[in-house]
Amino acid sequence: MCSASLQKRGVPHAGAALSSRAHIVHSAAALAAGMGVGRFVYTPILPLMTAQAGLSAGTGASLATANYAGYLAGALGGILLPRLVRSPAVLRCSLLVLVVTLAAMPLTHATGLWLALRLSAGVTSALIFVIAVGSVLEHLRGHPVHRPGWAFGGIGAGIVLSGSLVLILRSVADWRVAWWAAAGLVVLLAVPSWNLRTEPEPEPVNSGRDRTGGRRVRRRFVALFVSYTLEGVGYIIAGTFLVAAIEQRAPAWIGSAAWVVVGLAAVPSAALWSWPHRRWSRPGLLLAALIVQAVGVALPALAGGVAAALVSAALFGGTFVGVSTLALATGTDLRFPRSVALLTAGYSAGQIAGPLIVTPLLQHGYRGALIVAAAVVLAAAVAAAFLRIGLSPPHERSIGPWSA
């Protein structure tokens, strides 16, 4: 009786709390594998491939773009075939394919094959991401607002693990061993994420509510979509070239160390950005996170040295996962159909554009690319500001954990 009454009030009982912790661990492991390693291990390996495999800056940008194109394809698959991202079998197949694509990178020097492998890795990363995020946002609805943030922290944990691995290996092995080690890391992370409970079928939407609030919801979702797409452009330029940019103006090991700092800052960032939600709206927090991120991205372009590199890494790592959490949770709050897949598609389209936009600037180093990235992130902040128009003051808003 007591347990039932608690559930009716939206308060999870002890069994539900244990279940939610297990769900956080499973989701975090999936995000660590698909994003922290599958997507982001390329960033610390890129300088190694440049030095040891003769990879040019242009080819490096092309490999990044191929990965982002695959990511877009995976996100579009989630939009066109929503059952695809509710399937445990798709999650498991994606994890297996990701391992194969990482392990196969050192087996060739053919640019065409590298492009195909990074494209395939992008597709699987997107599917893993949409499945894990949709699952955690739905299954933890009604729980304390910071809990899903710890699941998003798996991205940061994956960056820490893969970045530390590359940092250790760079002094004792070459770029090929780094890719094989990354594949082994995904195998380990696949174990706890193998039985992740996927997102359930959506409940029918009340058509009356859809008519009365639909126009306002659509306007706010468009502003959110534009902001998150621009964030995809700006963040991925930094996410791809930050290590290489730092290593141009600081000792080589600082670049890999800074990437580990990015991961360490990312682990708690989503939970920390979610905590003030009862006092400030998610759109307000999103605006603040984007401004902080723009400062972090611009810093290595404006100042050299170890201190600037580490501060930049902390600011970037402390915001990019938080931005994703706030944006995707806001889309879920709006109850806009397929919001996670749509926002992920916009984000990944931005990621395709990012490296292409700055490729002409790479002939002169990475400073100009980071300045462009910071400017685009500020534009994303301007778009996020439109989300706040017409939003009630905090004391008049619902303070439920998932109110927008």
C-alpha positions as CSV (number, residue, x, y, z in Angstrom):
1,M,0.0,0.0,0.0
2,C,2.7,2.4,1.1
3,S,4.8,1.6,-2.0
4,A,1.8,2.1,-4.3
5,S,1.0,5.5,-2.7
6,L,4.6,6.6,-3.2
7,Q,4.5,5.6,-6.9
8,K,1.3,7.5,-7.4
9,R,2.9,10.6,-6.0
10,G,5.9,10.2,-8.4
11,V,8.3,9.2,-5.6
12,P,10.4,6.1,-6.5
13,H,10.4,3.4,-3.9
14,A,13.6,1.5,-2.8
15,G,13.3,-1.2,-5.4
16,A,12.8,1.4,-8.1
17,A,15.8,3.3,-6.9
18,L,18.0,0.2,-7.2
19,S,16.6,-0.4,-10.6
20,S,17.3,3.2,-11.6
21,R,20.9,2.9,-10.5
22,A,21.4,-0.3,-12.6
23,H,19.8,1.5,-15.5
24,I,22.2,4.4,-15.1
25,V,25.1,2.0,-15.1
26,H,23.9,0.2,-18.2
27,S,23.2,3.4,-20.1
28,A,26.4,5.0,-19.1
29,A,28.4,2.0,-20.3
30,A,26.6,2.1,-23.7
31,L,27.3,5.8,-24.1
32,A,30.9,5.3,-23.0
33,A,31.4,2.7,-25.7
34,G,29.5,4.4,-28.5
35,M,30.5,8.0,-27.9
36,G,33.4,8.2,-25.4
37,V,35.4,5.6,-27.4
38,G,33.7,5.0,-30.7
39,R,33.4,8.6,-31.6
40,F,36.0,10.5,-29.6
41,V,39.1,8.2,-29.5
42,Y,39.9,9.6,-32.9
43,T,40.7,12.9,-31.4
44,P,43.8,11.8,-29.4
45,I,44.8,9.3,-32.1
46,L,44.7,11.9,-34.8
47,P,48.1,13.5,-33.9
48,L,49.6,10.0,-33.8
49,M,48.3,9.1,-37.3
50,T,49.6,12.5,-38.6
51,A,53.1,11.8,-37.3
52,Q,53.3,8.0,-37.9
53,A,51.0,7.2,-40.7
54,G,51.5,10.3,-42.9
55,L,47.9,11.5,-42.4
56,S,47.5,15.0,-43.8
57,A,45.3,17.7,-42.1
58,G,42.8,17.5,-45.0
59,T,42.5,13.7,-44.9
60,G,42.1,13.9,-41.1
61,A,39.2,16.3,-41.5
62,S,37.7,14.0,-44.2
63,L,37.8,11.0,-41.8
64,A,36.1,13.1,-39.2
65,T,33.4,14.2,-41.7
66,A,32.9,10.6,-42.8
67,N,32.2,9.6,-39.1
68,Y,29.8,12.5,-38.7
69,A,28.0,11.5,-42.0
70,G,27.5,8.0,-40.6
71,Y,26.3,9.5,-37.4
72,L,23.7,11.5,-39.4
73,A,22.6,8.4,-41.2
74,G,22.1,6.5,-37.9
75,A,20.1,9.4,-36.5
76,L,17.9,9.6,-39.6
77,G,17.3,5.8,-39.3
78,G,15.9,6.5,-35.8
79,I,13.5,9.1,-37.3
80,L,12.3,7.0,-40.3
81,L,12.3,3.7,-38.4
82,P,11.6,4.5,-34.8
83,R,11.3,0.8,-33.8
84,L,15.0,0.5,-34.8
85,V,16.0,2.5,-31.8
86,R,13.8,0.5,-29.4
87,S,15.4,-2.8,-30.3
88,P,17.9,-4.6,-28.0
89,A,19.1,-6.5,-31.0
90,V,20.1,-3.3,-32.8
91,L,21.9,-2.1,-29.8
92,R,23.9,-5.4,-29.5
93,C,24.7,-5.5,-33.3
94,S,25.8,-1.9,-33.2
95,L,28.2,-2.6,-30.3
96,L,29.7,-5.6,-32.2
97,V,30.1,-3.6,-35.5
98,L,31.7,-0.8,-33.6
99,V,34.4,-3.2,-32.2
100,V,35.1,-4.5,-35.8
101,T,35.4,-1.0,-37.3
102,L,37.9,0.1,-34.6
103,A,40.0,-3.0,-34.8
104,A,40.1,-2.8,-38.6
105,M,41.6,0.7,-38.8
106,P,45.2,-0.4,-38.4
107,L,44.9,-3.2,-41.0
108,T,45.0,-0.8,-44.0
109,H,46.6,2.5,-45.1
110,A,44.0,3.0,-47.8
111,T,42.1,6.3,-47.3
112,G,39.0,4.9,-48.9
113,L,38.8,2.0,-46.4
114,W,39.5,4.3,-43.5
115,L,36.6,6.5,-44.7
116,A,34.3,3.5,-44.9
117,L,35.3,2.3,-41.4
118,R,34.7,5.7,-39.8
119,L,31.4,6.1,-41.7
120,S,30.3,2.7,-40.3
121,A,31.5,3.6,-36.8
122,G,29.4,6.8,-37.0
123,V,26.2,4.9,-37.9
124,T,26.6,2.5,-35.0
125,S,27.6,5.3,-32.6
126,A,24.4,7.2,-33.5
127,L,22.2,4.2,-33.0
128,I,23.8,3.4,-29.6
129,F,23.4,7.0,-28.5
130,V,19.7,7.4,-29.5
131,I,18.8,4.0,-28.0
132,A,20.7,4.8,-24.7
133,V,19.4,8.4,-24.4
134,G,15.8,7.5,-25.3
135,S,15.9,4.7,-22.8
136,V,17.3,6.7,-19.9
137,L,15.1,9.7,-20.4
138,E,11.9,7.6,-20.4
139,H,12.8,5.0,-17.7
140,L,14.0,7.7,-15.3
141,R,11.1,10.1,-15.8
142,G,9.9,11.0,-12.4
143,H,13.2,10.4,-10.7
144,P,15.5,13.2,-9.3
145,V,16.5,15.3,-12.3
146,H,20.3,14.8,-11.8
147,R,20.1,11.0,-12.2
148,P,19.9,10.9,-16.0
149,G,22.8,13.3,-16.0
150,W,25.0,10.6,-14.5
151,A,24.1,8.3,-17.4
152,F,25.3,11.0,-19.8
153,G,28.5,11.1,-17.8
154,G,29.3,7.8,-19.4
155,I,30.4,9.8,-22.4
156,G,33.0,11.6,-20.3
157,A,34.1,8.3,-18.6
158,G,34.7,6.8,-22.1
159,I,36.8,9.8,-23.1
160,V,38.8,9.5,-19.9
161,L,39.4,5.8,-20.5
162,S,40.3,6.1,-24.2
163,G,42.3,9.3,-23.7
164,S,44.3,7.8,-20.9
165,L,44.9,4.7,-22.9
166,V,46.3,6.7,-25.8
167,L,48.3,8.9,-23.5
168,I,50.0,5.7,-22.0
169,L,50.5,4.0,-25.4
170,R,51.9,7.0,-27.3
171,S,55.3,6.5,-25.5
172,V,55.5,2.7,-25.9
173,A,53.5,1.8,-29.0
174,D,52.3,3.3,-32.3
175,W,48.9,4.4,-33.7
176,R,47.9,0.9,-34.7
177,V,48.1,-0.4,-31.1
178,A,46.0,2.6,-30.0
179,W,43.1,1.5,-32.3
180,W,43.3,-2.1,-31.2
181,A,43.3,-1.0,-27.5
182,A,40.2,1.1,-28.2
183,A,38.4,-1.9,-29.7
184,G,39.3,-3.9,-26.6
185,L,37.9,-1.1,-24.4
186,V,34.5,-1.2,-26.3
187,V,34.4,-5.0,-25.7
188,L,34.7,-4.4,-22.0
189,L,32.1,-1.7,-22.0
190,A,29.7,-3.8,-24.1
191,V,29.4,-6.3,-21.2
192,P,27.4,-4.0,-18.8
193,S,25.5,-2.4,-21.6
194,W,24.4,-5.6,-23.3
195,N,21.1,-6.0,-21.5
196,L,20.1,-2.3,-21.4
197,R,16.3,-1.9,-21.3
198,T,15.4,0.0,-24.4
199,E,12.8,2.8,-24.7
200,P,9.2,1.5,-24.5
201,E,6.6,2.2,-27.2
202,P,5.2,5.7,-26.8
203,E,1.8,6.3,-25.3
204,P,-0.8,7.9,-27.5
205,V,-0.7,11.7,-27.5
206,N,-3.9,13.5,-26.4
207,S,-5.1,15.3,-29.6
208,G,-6.8,18.1,-27.7
209,R,-3.6,19.0,-25.9
210,D,-1.7,18.8,-29.2
211,R,-4.1,21.3,-30.9
212,T,-4.1,23.9,-28.1
213,G,-0.4,23.9,-27.3
214,G,1.0,22.6,-30.6
215,R,1.9,25.9,-32.2
216,R,3.9,27.1,-29.2
217,V,5.6,23.8,-28.8
218,R,6.6,23.8,-32.5
219,R,8.1,27.3,-32.2
220,R,10.1,26.4,-29.1
221,F,11.3,23.1,-30.7
222,V,12.5,25.0,-33.8
223,A,14.5,27.3,-31.7
224,L,15.9,24.3,-29.8
225,F,16.7,22.5,-33.1
226,V,18.5,25.5,-34.5
227,S,20.5,26.0,-31.3
228,Y,21.5,22.3,-31.0
229,T,22.4,22.1,-34.7
230,L,24.7,25.1,-34.4
231,E,26.2,23.5,-31.3
232,G,26.9,20.5,-33.4
233,V,29.0,22.7,-35.8
234,G,30.9,24.5,-33.1
235,Y,31.5,21.7,-30.6
236,I,32.8,19.2,-33.2
237,I,35.4,21.5,-34.5
238,A,36.8,21.8,-31.0
239,G,36.2,18.1,-30.3
240,T,38.1,17.1,-33.4
241,F,41.0,19.6,-33.4
242,L,41.4,20.6,-29.8
243,V,44.3,18.2,-29.1
244,A,46.1,19.0,-32.3
245,A,45.7,22.8,-31.6
246,I,47.0,22.5,-28.1
247,E,50.0,20.5,-29.2
248,Q,51.0,23.3,-31.7
249,R,51.5,25.7,-28.8
250,A,52.5,23.4,-25.9
251,P,54.5,20.2,-25.2
252,A,53.1,17.3,-27.2
253,W,52.0,15.3,-24.1
254,I,49.8,18.3,-22.9
255,G,47.4,17.6,-25.8
256,S,46.6,14.1,-24.7
257,A,46.6,15.1,-21.1
258,A,44.1,17.9,-21.9
259,W,41.8,15.4,-23.6
260,V,41.8,13.3,-20.4
261,V,40.8,16.5,-18.5
262,V,38.0,17.0,-21.0
263,G,36.7,13.5,-20.1
264,L,37.1,14.1,-16.3
265,A,35.2,17.3,-16.5
266,A,32.5,15.7,-18.7
267,V,31.7,12.9,-16.2
268,P,29.8,15.0,-13.6
269,S,28.9,17.9,-16.0
270,A,25.4,16.7,-17.1
271,A,24.3,16.1,-13.5
272,L,25.8,19.4,-12.3
273,W,24.1,21.4,-15.0
274,S,20.8,19.6,-14.2
275,W,20.9,20.3,-10.5
276,P,19.9,24.0,-10.6
277,H,16.9,23.2,-12.7
278,R,14.4,23.9,-9.8
279,R,15.6,27.5,-9.6
280,W,16.5,28.2,-13.3
281,S,14.8,26.9,-16.4
282,R,16.5,24.4,-18.7
283,P,16.6,27.0,-21.5
284,G,18.4,29.5,-19.2
285,L,20.9,26.8,-18.2
286,L,21.4,25.8,-21.8
287,L,22.2,29.5,-22.7
288,A,24.7,29.7,-19.8
289,A,26.4,26.4,-20.8
290,L,26.8,27.5,-24.4
291,I,28.4,30.8,-23.4
292,V,30.9,29.1,-21.1
293,Q,31.7,26.6,-23.8
294,A,32.4,29.4,-26.3
295,V,35.0,30.8,-23.9
296,G,36.6,27.4,-23.4
297,V,36.8,26.8,-27.2
298,A,38.3,30.2,-27.9
299,L,40.9,30.1,-25.2
300,P,43.6,27.9,-26.9
301,A,43.4,30.2,-29.9
302,L,44.0,33.3,-27.8
303,A,46.6,32.0,-25.4
304,G,49.3,29.3,-25.4
305,G,50.8,27.3,-22.6
306,V,49.8,24.6,-20.2
307,A,47.4,26.6,-18.0
308,A,45.4,27.8,-21.0
309,A,45.2,24.3,-22.4
310,L,44.0,22.8,-19.2
311,V,41.4,25.5,-18.4
312,S,40.1,25.2,-22.0
313,A,39.8,21.5,-21.6
314,A,37.9,21.8,-18.3
315,L,35.5,24.4,-19.7
316,F,34.9,22.4,-22.9
317,G,34.5,19.1,-21.1
318,G,32.3,20.6,-18.4
319,T,29.8,21.9,-20.9
320,F,29.4,19.8,-24.1
321,V,27.8,16.8,-22.4
322,G,25.7,19.2,-20.2
323,V,24.5,21.0,-23.3
324,S,23.4,17.7,-24.9
325,T,21.6,16.7,-21.7
326,L,19.8,20.0,-21.4
327,A,18.8,20.1,-25.0
328,L,17.6,16.5,-25.3
329,A,15.7,16.7,-22.0
330,T,14.1,19.9,-23.1
331,G,13.0,18.2,-26.3
332,T,11.6,15.3,-24.3
333,D,9.8,17.8,-22.0
334,L,8.1,19.4,-25.0
335,R,6.8,16.0,-25.9
336,F,7.7,16.7,-29.5
337,P,7.4,13.5,-31.5
338,R,10.8,11.7,-32.0
339,S,12.6,14.7,-30.4
340,V,15.8,12.8,-29.5
341,A,16.3,11.4,-33.0
342,L,15.4,14.7,-34.6
343,L,17.7,16.7,-32.4
344,T,20.5,14.2,-32.9
345,A,20.0,14.4,-36.7
346,G,20.4,18.2,-36.6
347,Y,23.4,17.9,-34.3
348,S,25.1,15.4,-36.6
349,A,24.3,17.5,-39.7
350,G,26.1,20.3,-37.9
351,Q,29.0,18.0,-37.2
352,I,29.3,17.2,-40.9
353,A,29.4,20.9,-41.7
354,G,31.9,21.8,-39.0
355,P,35.1,20.2,-40.4
356,L,34.2,21.2,-43.9
357,I,33.8,24.8,-42.9
358,V,37.2,25.1,-41.3
359,T,39.2,22.8,-43.7
360,P,40.5,25.8,-45.7
361,L,41.8,27.4,-42.5
362,L,43.8,24.3,-41.5
363,Q,46.7,25.2,-43.8
364,H,47.6,27.9,-41.3
365,G,47.2,25.8,-38.2
366,Y,44.2,25.3,-35.9
367,R,43.8,28.8,-34.4
368,G,41.4,30.1,-37.0
369,A,39.3,26.9,-36.7
370,L,38.8,27.4,-33.0
371,I,37.8,31.0,-33.4
372,V,35.2,30.0,-35.9
373,A,34.0,27.2,-33.5
374,A,33.6,29.7,-30.7
375,A,31.6,32.1,-32.8
376,V,29.2,29.4,-33.9
377,V,28.7,28.3,-30.3
378,L,27.8,31.9,-29.4
379,A,25.3,31.8,-32.3
380,A,23.8,28.7,-30.7
381,A,23.5,30.6,-27.5
382,V,21.5,33.3,-29.3
383,A,19.1,30.7,-30.7
384,A,18.8,29.2,-27.2
385,A,17.8,32.6,-25.9
386,F,14.6,32.5,-28.0
387,L,13.6,29.4,-26.0
388,R,13.1,31.6,-23.0
389,I,10.7,34.0,-24.7
390,G,7.2,33.5,-23.1
391,L,8.6,31.2,-20.4
392,S,7.0,31.8,-16.9
393,P,9.2,33.0,-14.0
394,P,10.6,30.1,-11.9
395,H,8.1,30.6,-9.1
396,E,5.2,30.3,-11.5
397,R,6.5,27.2,-13.4
398,S,6.0,23.6,-12.5
399,I,9.0,22.5,-10.6
400,G,8.6,18.9,-11.5
401,P,11.9,17.2,-12.5
402,W,11.0,17.2,-16.2
403,S,9.3,20.5,-16.6
404,A,10.7,22.6,-19.5
